[in-house]
Amino acid sequence: MLQDKKGYLWFGSYMGLDKYDGYSVKTYKMDPFDPTSLIHNFVSALYEDKDGLIWIGTAESGISRFDPTTEKFTNFQPTQLKNSFVPEFRSVSVINSDNEELLWIANWGGELRRFNKKTGKFLASYEIEPPSIKGNNSSSDFAILSSFKDKSGTLWFGGKTGLHQLILTPEKNGAPNKVSFKHFHHDSFNPSSLSHNYVTSIYQDHTGVLWIGTDGGGLNRMDPKTGAFTHLQHDPQNSFSLSNNFIGLSSIAEDLAGNLWVATQNGLNRFDRKQSRFTHYYHDTTDPSSLSTNLLSYLFLDRSGILWIGSNSSGINKLDPHQKPFKLLRINQYLPNSLSNNLVTSICEDKEGVLWIGTQKDGLNAFDNKTGKFTQYRHDPNNPQSISSNNVQPLLVDQSGILWIASSGMLSQFNPKTGKSNPIIKGLDYVITLYEDPHGIIWIGTKNGIKGFDPVTRKIIHHYGHDPKNSQGLSDYEVYTILKDKKGDLWAGHGSVGVSRLDAKTGKFKHYLPNRLDTTSLSSSIVFSIYEDSRGNLWFATLGGGLCKFNFEQENFTTYTEKHGLGNNTVFSILEDEGGNLWLGTGKGLSRFSPTQKTFINYDYSDGLQGNVFSIGAAFKGKDGTLYFGGTNGLSYFQPSSIKPNNYLPPIVISQIKVFNKPLVGKLPKRDIELKYRENFFSFEYAALNYTNSQKNQYAYKLEGVNSDWVYSGSQRFASYTNIDPGTYIFRVKGSNNDGVWNEKGTFIRIIIHPPWWRTRLAYGFYFLCFLVGMFALDRFQRRRIVQRERNKARKRELEQAHEIERAYHELKQTQQQLIQKEKMASLGELTAGIAHEIQNPLNFVNNFSEVSTELVEELKEGPFLNLPFSEKKEAEVILNDLEQNLEKIQHHGKRADSIVKSMLQHSRASSGEKQLTDINAIAEEYLRLSYQGVRAKYKDFNASLITELYSTIGKVEVVPQDLGRVLLNVYNNAFYATQQKKTQLNGQYQPEVKVSTCNHDGKVEIRVRDNGTGIPENFKHKIFQPFFTTKPTGQGTGLGLSLSYDIITNVHNGELKVETELGAFTEFIIILPLATKTIIG
């Protein structure tokens, strides 16, 4: 484990390398297909050099170097021997550096190598012990396990062969230093020698003394002058000796107070050098805040003074000297006599110093501070002298030392020696609070007013109830708190109507109520506690209104809320410490308030409190100044003078930069970050590297050039910016630790957003050059302009005349084309009418005689046919049937021809109707229903959804109703035909839909008819308004319907008929009619 120069903590394990910032862990692991990843996941050694690069030793061959600026690893391996399949230099155990910044790397095989960081090459290999000593022993018997660089720069190595001092002797002519070792071994005949040869830890304290930990020989203190060792070992007969002689790797550390800590295989030890004794810390199954295990393997002290304690299989333990010394009483399942219930309702202390604790549902508890033992008292239905109920509400020890208990509507005296309860008053309403005034009168606050009880006469001598008709009585039934101030006035805090104050002189109550329009009024209608401090000030704890102070001279209130730094606006209890500070039990922890400085410091569950929510009135100050606060999860108590702030100034780091919410790949922030002009959406993540209750660290940031002042973001650790213009900006961030100690210097990073090419200096130079050229050209242009001004005026007049002539020509040409088109249509109509009239008579003759012939065939079948001989009848029947079928076809096609002729006549006939003001919506809806009924009559199983969006703003328009109806009917029939065909094609898996809408658009009326039928092929779209063109099968359409409709809309009504379609999806016909001057709206 190590802490880098920035303040991050790094942990190595068999699962990779972890970086911790107090909030989250980032893990770096080996990627077998990424050569820039960690060389192996089993991290066994860590070292940071003066450049901030981190060197990692692993179980694999070689070492890795991590660069925090690029977040990439570079791996180094020694040259592999020929014909060797075993990686060289495996299982690295320690990494250190000498004064020349050459790395010294050792492993479990007893090898020690020097490494040149500049060249990335492994240099010579050294044997600490000579070959004569090694003999045939296994290389693991000579493992090097620990290393330490002392204040003089000397390197020390420890392992299974003792302690070894590296001696570097300078050579001439720039040659490498000569390497030699001084050895310290265990000598059983020398009591001043090393206690054991298995050296696991080496550490130098602030006085220069070298401490050596061994695996089996305990702790050694080495005299730096004589080199003699003093042994500190476990002695079963001495409870102040070392707890165990087996000390783990790197398991010695010195804290900021100068205490020496030693981790062993049987707990943690703190060594007091003055008294030469050890204090032991062990795992305790009954204490969740004890060590997780006694088998410890590592110690590390970070710069803030936190001691990190590693174990082999039970994680990491943290001993934090800045953790607040809040003590806790609560249920402990491992102890038979702990607190009976965690919901504490009341607290008091008797003359013997015994703490009495009332709980909900589990009776009364007596806690002896001296012995740390609990005694529990519960209601026993079979014992009338037991407490009256397990729901113990207020407790009170009066001036004479009598303990009073209120529960189940009665007030009882309790004898701690006998454990018996004696009911004094019965039949009380639900008791909420008890208070004894300076005269010994006990005031009982209930849900039905206040009663004053004289314990001497054992009688109720005062009773103040609420009377809605009495404005000078109590303002409410429910009384949460009672207090008599130094002036003799009695105060009562209520459950719904503020505060009542009984004037000792007049005997009348005055009421104080909240008023949202008056900031000097009481802040809440519910008051849980009233407290008088040592200066005579009255303080009020409220629900949702924070803390109020009563100003006697002005008879108004000053309120302090979350805006002023209070932890929560609901305050349940108030106590004062010896320094004059107020401690408030709130809905979000404890708050300490300084009335002189008007500042708050807030503490919560993460600081070691019982929880964040405290109970109403469950607060008490002991004789020794200890403050007790009960809540929903136990009881917290502490000496206020022991609650000291954490003064560690945390380093501030910018941990990540994101552009468009994506991290900058492969890099951590440098001092300058350059971005393109499009990369103007970015955010920063930052952290204060304070590892004490990190969640309470506070932050402020600003982007110079955007933010004019600091933005205080609370515990939020990121800031985002969008649409930032090109330029140079400096992002600054500062932060505090958990107790609000700010690192005002903080850190910063410069953001350079490059402008687009058209906003660069080169571009502006080009623009300036263009400007000069433009000015020159403008001057020339102005000169020419003056010369040609008159010419232009003359030319303009000529052009205007030419435009008028051209406009007249175009209008004449357009009129001529319209006349030609009308003449063509008229000629076509006359031709069509002539042809139709010539065809009509012979066609009538054919149709009539085909009907007569059909009747003759029927008569022949019923008459002469029956008289034919049987042999001739068969042949005659065939002939008659053929004749009958031929006549049917003649009739069918004759009728079709008749229909075509009538359509031709209709097409050629000029409209004879007169235009009338017509309700377009009404006619559109009428013909839609008419067409739908016609289709339903033809296809019995046909159904369609009819949708109409007819806007009333259209009103009436001047049209020929019969002609417009004919057009609509034709369009509707086509729509229903298309949807019926599509339904047949899809075998009914389709819902036909026809939608009709009308609206006003640009001074015209639009009628849109849209169906979701088969649609029209794109190559047919331009033909559909031509006469005789149809997409229907032969015999099902004449091809004149849309042609006739087009003629009616365009020629008769001067409108437009358009179509929009998509094959297989929809067809929409759009009828556009001009609004006439006689249009009536509404």
Stockholm file with secondary structure:
# STOCKHOLM 1.0

chainA/1-1082         MLQDKKGYLWFGSYMGLDKYDGYSVKTYKMDPFDPTSLIHNFVSALYEDKDGLIWIGTAESGISRFDPTTEKFTNFQPTQLKNSFVPEFRSVSVINSDNEELLWIANWGGELRRFNKKTGKFLASYEIEPPSIKGNNSSSDFAILSSFKDKSGTLWFGGKTGLHQLILTPEKNGAPNKVSFKHFHHDSFNPSSLSHNYVTSIYQDHTGVLWIGTDGGGLNRMDPKTGAFTHLQHDPQNSFSLSNNFIGLSSIAEDLAGNLWVATQNGLNRFDRKQSRFTHYYHDTTDPSSLSTNLLSYLFLDRSGILWIGSNSSGINKLDPHQKPFKLLRINQYLPNSLSNNLVTSICEDKEGVLWIGTQKDGLNAFDNKTGKFTQYRHDPNNPQSISSNNVQPLLVDQSGILWIASSGMLSQFNPKTGKSNPIIKGLDYVITLYEDPHGIIWIGTKNGIKGFDPVTRKIIHHYGHDPKNSQGLSDYEVYTILKDKKGDLWAGHGSVGVSRLDAKTGKFKHYLPNRLDTTSLSSSIVFSIYEDSRGNLWFATLGGGLCKFNFEQENFTTYTEKHGLGNNTVFSILEDEGGNLWLGTGKGLSRFSPTQKTFINYDYSDGLQGNVFSIGAAFKGKDGTLYFGGTNGLSYFQPSSIKPNNYLPPIVISQIKVFNKPLVGKLPKRDIELKYRENFFSFEYAALNYTNSQKNQYAYKLEGVNSDWVYSGSQRFASYTNIDPGTYIFRVKGSNNDGVWNEKGTFIRIIIHPPWWRTRLAYGFYFLCFLVGMFALDRFQRRRIVQRERNKARKRELEQAHEIERAYHELKQTQQQLIQKEKMASLGELTAGIAHEIQNPLNFVNNFSEVSTELVEELKEGPFLNLPFSEKKEAEVILNDLEQNLEKIQHHGKRADSIVKSMLQHSRASSGEKQLTDINAIAEEYLRLSYQGVRAKYKDFNASLITELYSTIGKVEVVPQDLGRVLLNVYNNAFYATQQKKTQLNGQYQPEVKVSTCNHDGKVEIRVRDNGTGIPENFKHKIFQPFFTTKPTGQGTGLGLSLSYDIITNVHNGELKVETELGAFTEFIIILPLATKTIIG
#=GR chainA/1-1082 SS CEECTTSCEEEEETTEEEEECSSCEEEECCCTTCTTSCSCSCEEEEEECTTSCEEEEESSSSEEEEETTTTEEEEECCCCCTTCCSCSSCSEEEEEECTTCCEEEEETTSEEEEEETTTTEEEEEEESSCHHHHTTCCGGGGCEEEEEECTTSCEEEEETTEEEEEEEECCSTTCCCEEEEEEECCCTTCTTSCSCSCEEEEEECTTSCEEEEEBSSCEEEECTTTCCEEEECCCTTCTTSCSCSBEEEEEEEECTTSCEEEEETTEEEEEETTTTEEEEECCCTTCTTSCSCSCEEEEEECTTSCEEEEESSSCEEEECTTSCCCEEECCCTTCTTSCSCSCEEEEEECTTSEEEEEESSSCEEEEETTTTEEEEECCCTTCTTSCSCSCCCCEEECTTCCEEEEETTEEEEEETTTTEEEEEECSCCCEEEEEECTTSCEEEEETTEEEEEETTTTEEEEEECBCTTCTTSBSCSCEEEEEECTTSCEEEEESSSCEEEECTTTCCEEEECBCTTCTTSBSCSCEEEEEECTTSCEEEEESSSCEEEEETTTTEEEEECGGGTCSCSCEEEEEECTTSCEEEEETTEEEEEETTTTEEEEECGGGTCSCSCEEEEEEEECTTSCEEEEETTEEEEECGGGCCCCCCCCCEEEEEEEETTEECTTCCCCSEEEECTTCCCEEEEEEECCCSSGGGCCEEEEEETTCSSCEEEETCCEEEECSCCSEEEEEEEEEECTTCCEEEEEEEEEEEECCCGGGSHHHHHHHHHHHHHHHHHHHHHHHHHHHHHHHHHHHHHHHHHHHHHHHHHHHHHHHHHHHHHHHHHHHHHHHHHHHHHHHHHHHHHHHHHHHHHHHHHHHHHHTHHHHSCHHHHHHHHHHHHHHHHHHHHHHHHHHHHHHHHHHHHHHHSCCCCCCEEEEHHHHHHHHHHHHHHHHHHHSTTCCCEEEEEECGGGCEEEECHHHHHHHHHHHHHHHHHHHHHHHHHTTTCSCCEEEEEEEEETTEEEEEEEECSCCCCGGGGGGTTSTTCCSSCTTSCCSCHHHHHHHIIIIISCCEEEEEEETTTEEEEEEEEECCTTCBCC
#=GC SS_cons          CEECTTSCEEEEETTEEEEECSSCEEEECCCTTCTTSCSCSCEEEEEECTTSCEEEEESSSSEEEEETTTTEEEEECCCCCTTCCSCSSCSEEEEEECTTCCEEEEETTSEEEEEETTTTEEEEEEESSCHHHHTTCCGGGGCEEEEEECTTSCEEEEETTEEEEEEEECCSTTCCCEEEEEEECCCTTCTTSCSCSCEEEEEECTTSCEEEEEBSSCEEEECTTTCCEEEECCCTTCTTSCSCSBEEEEEEEECTTSCEEEEETTEEEEEETTTTEEEEECCCTTCTTSCSCSCEEEEEECTTSCEEEEESSSCEEEECTTSCCCEEECCCTTCTTSCSCSCEEEEEECTTSEEEEEESSSCEEEEETTTTEEEEECCCTTCTTSCSCSCCCCEEECTTCCEEEEETTEEEEEETTTTEEEEEECSCCCEEEEEECTTSCEEEEETTEEEEEETTTTEEEEEECBCTTCTTSBSCSCEEEEEECTTSCEEEEESSSCEEEECTTTCCEEEECBCTTCTTSBSCSCEEEEEECTTSCEEEEESSSCEEEEETTTTEEEEECGGGTCSCSCEEEEEECTTSCEEEEETTEEEEEETTTTEEEEECGGGTCSCSCEEEEEEEECTTSCEEEEETTEEEEECGGGCCCCCCCCCEEEEEEEETTEECTTCCCCSEEEECTTCCCEEEEEEECCCSSGGGCCEEEEEETTCSSCEEEETCCEEEECSCCSEEEEEEEEEECTTCCEEEEEEEEEEEECCCGGGSHHHHHHHHHHHHHHHHHHHHHHHHHHHHHHHHHHHHHHHHHHHHHHHHHHHHHHHHHHHHHHHHHHHHHHHHHHHHHHHHHHHHHHHHHHHHHHHHHHHHHHTHHHHSCHHHHHHHHHHHHHHHHHHHHHHHHHHHHHHHHHHHHHHHSCCCCCCEEEEHHHHHHHHHHHHHHHHHHHSTTCCCEEEEEECGGGCEEEECHHHHHHHHHHHHHHHHHHHHHHHHHTTTCSCCEEEEEEEEETTEEEEEEEECSCCCCGGGGGGTTSTTCCSSCTTSCCSCHHHHHHHIIIIISCCEEEEEEETTTEEEEEEEEECCTTCBCC
//
